[in-house]
Amino acid sequence: MKPRIKLAETRPATGGVLALYEQDGAYSINFSGQELMHSKAAASEKLLGKLGGESLPKDQPSRLLIGGLGLGFTLATALEAAGPDASIEVLELAPEVIDWNREHLRELNGKCLDDPRVQLQVADATAVIRKAEPESYDCLLLDIDNGPVAMVQKGNANLYSKSGVRTIKSVLKPGGCAIFWSAGPDEKFAARLKQAGFQVKAIPAKVHEGAKRAAYLLYQATK
């Protein structure tokens, strides 16, 4: 087996170490030694983007927000499913992750950043959503941190709180949806979504396409 090579690392202001690794053509991003994502285990990220792109209206301009760039799989599949008049805003808190996609990961999904439908921002998704105009988005795709249980940045938990869920609902157009990536079942979070008036669907998601069983969940909340 070929050795694992550290391609780059950064130390976020919130603490810890975020690092990009390559091993035998596969890529991963780790936070303080714990793997956050891997290019050979990206089926759930791909499904997230596919569902988001398919949810957009195809006969009129639409607006989709992706919270978290990661290895770019969610963006890639969202672009494949979205129509030509879609506007896809990608918010990534760590500018280094954007640089990694442009440089080290260009042949993986980095070229997607050049798509004219993509608007890229170095920004906190929670802050952007809170400042957004009411009923301004058709879909939000939120793969922030480690899902409803924040791991990298504790402030990310605000997005999944009662007030965060209400804010998300307010910025969605009627019939729009927010899809949340979750590392596993979270009944309390699902209950918060329902209490806010969302129609909630829990969608099983595999780690990789060849897996026999789903390991993660995508919570689709429709307004």
C-alpha positions in Angstrom: 0.0 0.0 0.0 1.3 3.4 -0.9 2.0 5.8 2.0 -0.4 8.6 2.9 0.9 12.0 2.0 -0.1 15.3 3.7 -0.6 17.8 1.0 -1.6 20.8 3.1 -2.8 21.9 6.5 -4.3 24.9 8.2 -5.0 25.9 11.8 -8.5 27.5 12.0 -8.9 30.4 14.4 -11.3 28.3 16.4 -8.6 25.8 17.1 -7.4 22.4 15.9 -5.7 21.4 12.7 -7.5 20.9 9.3 -5.4 18.8 6.9 -5.6 17.4 3.3 -4.2 14.0 2.6 -3.6 11.9 -0.5 -3.1 8.1 -0.7 -3.0 6.1 -3.9 -5.2 8.6 -5.8 -7.7 9.1 -3.0 -8.1 12.2 -0.9 -9.3 12.9 2.6 -9.7 15.9 4.9 -9.0 15.4 8.6 -9.7 17.6 11.6 -7.2 17.1 14.4 -6.5 13.6 13.4 -10.2 12.6 12.8 -11.3 12.0 9.2 -14.1 14.3 8.1 -14.5 13.1 4.5 -12.9 10.8 2.0 -13.1 10.7 -1.8 -13.7 6.9 -1.7 -16.6 7.3 0.7 -18.6 10.2 -0.8 -21.9 8.5 -1.7 -23.8 10.5 0.9 -22.4 13.8 -0.3 -23.2 12.9 -3.9 -26.8 12.0 -3.0 -27.2 15.3 -1.1 -26.2 17.3 -4.2 -28.4 15.2 -6.5 -31.5 15.6 -4.3 -30.9 19.3 -4.1 -30.4 19.8 -7.8 -33.5 17.7 -8.6 -35.6 19.8 -6.2 -35.1 23.0 -8.2 -37.6 24.3 -10.7 -36.3 23.7 -14.2 -38.6 26.2 -16.0 -37.5 29.3 -14.2 -34.4 30.8 -12.4 -33.7 29.1 -9.1 -31.4 29.6 -6.2 -29.6 27.0 -4.2 -27.2 27.4 -1.3 -24.6 24.8 -0.3 -23.1 25.1 3.1 -19.6 23.5 3.0 -17.5 22.8 0.0 -15.5 19.9 1.3 -14.1 17.7 -1.5 -16.7 19.2 -3.9 -18.9 16.1 -4.5 -22.2 17.9 -3.4 -21.5 20.8 -5.7 -20.7 18.4 -8.6 -23.9 16.4 -8.4 -26.0 19.5 -7.8 -24.7 21.0 -11.0 -25.4 17.8 -12.9 -29.1 17.8 -11.7 -29.8 21.6 -11.8 -31.0 23.5 -14.8 -29.1 26.1 -16.8 -30.9 29.0 -15.0 -29.9 27.8 -11.5 -27.7 30.0 -9.3 -25.7 27.9 -6.8 -24.0 29.6 -3.9 -21.3 27.7 -2.1 -20.3 28.9 1.3 -17.0 27.7 2.8 -15.7 28.9 6.1 -12.0 27.9 5.5 -10.5 29.7 2.5 -7.8 27.0 2.4 -10.4 24.4 1.5 -11.2 26.5 -1.5 -7.6 26.7 -2.4 -7.2 23.0 -2.0 -10.0 22.4 -4.4 -8.5 24.7 -7.0 -5.0 23.3 -6.7 -4.8 19.7 -5.3 -8.4 18.6 -6.1 -8.9 20.2 -9.5 -9.2 16.9 -11.3 -11.5 15.5 -8.6 -14.2 18.2 -8.5 -12.3 21.4 -8.4 -13.2 22.3 -12.0 -16.8 22.8 -10.9 -15.8 26.1 -9.3 -15.4 27.4 -12.8 -19.0 26.7 -13.7 -20.8 30.1 -14.4 -23.7 29.0 -12.2 -21.5 28.9 -9.2 -21.0 31.7 -6.8 -18.3 31.0 -4.2 -18.0 32.8 -0.8 -15.6 32.5 2.1 -18.4 32.8 4.7 -20.1 31.3 7.7 -23.2 29.6 6.4 -25.1 30.3 9.6 -24.4 34.0 9.4 -25.4 34.2 5.7 -28.6 32.4 6.2 -29.6 34.6 9.2 -29.1 37.7 7.0 -30.8 36.4 3.9 -34.1 37.9 2.7 -37.3 36.0 3.4 -38.3 33.4 0.8 -35.1 33.9 -1.2 -34.0 30.3 -1.7 -35.4 27.3 -3.4 -33.2 24.9 -1.6 -30.5 24.8 1.1 -28.0 21.9 1.3 -26.3 21.8 4.7 -23.4 19.6 5.2 -22.0 21.7 8.0 -19.5 20.3 10.5 -20.7 16.8 11.5 -24.4 17.4 11.1 -26.7 18.3 14.0 -23.9 17.4 16.5 -21.2 20.0 15.8 -17.6 18.7 16.0 -15.3 21.3 14.4 -17.0 24.5 15.6 -19.4 24.6 18.4 -21.1 27.6 17.0 -22.3 25.5 14.1 -24.9 23.9 16.5 -26.9 27.2 16.3 -27.9 26.3 12.8 -29.7 23.2 14.0 -31.3 24.8 17.1 -35.0 25.8 17.3 -34.2 29.4 16.2 -31.9 28.2 13.5 -34.6 25.9 12.0 -37.1 28.7 12.1 -34.7 31.0 10.3 -34.0 28.3 7.6 -37.8 28.0 7.1 -38.2 31.7 6.7 -35.6 32.0 3.9 -37.1 29.2 1.9 -39.6 29.8 -0.8 -43.0 28.1 -0.5 -42.5 24.5 -1.5 -38.7 24.8 -1.1 -36.6 22.5 1.0 -33.6 22.2 3.2 -31.6 19.0 3.2 -29.4 18.3 6.2 -26.5 15.7 6.2 -26.4 13.8 9.5 -23.9 11.2 10.7 -26.8 9.2 12.1 -30.4 9.3 13.3 -31.2 12.3 15.3 -34.8 12.1 16.5 -34.6 15.3 18.5 -33.5 17.3 15.5 -36.3 15.7 13.3 -38.8 16.7 16.0 -37.5 20.3 15.9 -38.0 20.4 12.1 -41.6 19.1 12.5 -42.4 21.5 15.3 -41.3 24.3 13.0 -43.9 23.2 10.4 -41.7 21.3 8.0 -42.7 18.1 6.3 -39.8 15.8 7.1 -38.3 12.9 5.3 -35.4 10.8 6.5 -33.4 9.5 3.6 -30.8 6.7 4.2 -27.4 7.4 2.6 -24.6 5.0 2.1 -20.9 5.7 2.8 -19.9 4.5 -0.7 -21.9 3.2 -3.7 -21.0 -0.4 -3.1 -22.1 -0.5 0.5 -24.9 -2.9 1.3 -26.4 -0.8 4.1 -26.8 2.9 4.7 -24.8 4.5 7.5 -25.9 8.1 7.3 -29.1 10.0 7.0 -30.3 13.0 5.0 -33.1 14.9 6.6 -35.2 16.6 3.9 -37.4 19.3 5.3 -39.9 20.8 2.9 -41.8 24.0 3.5 
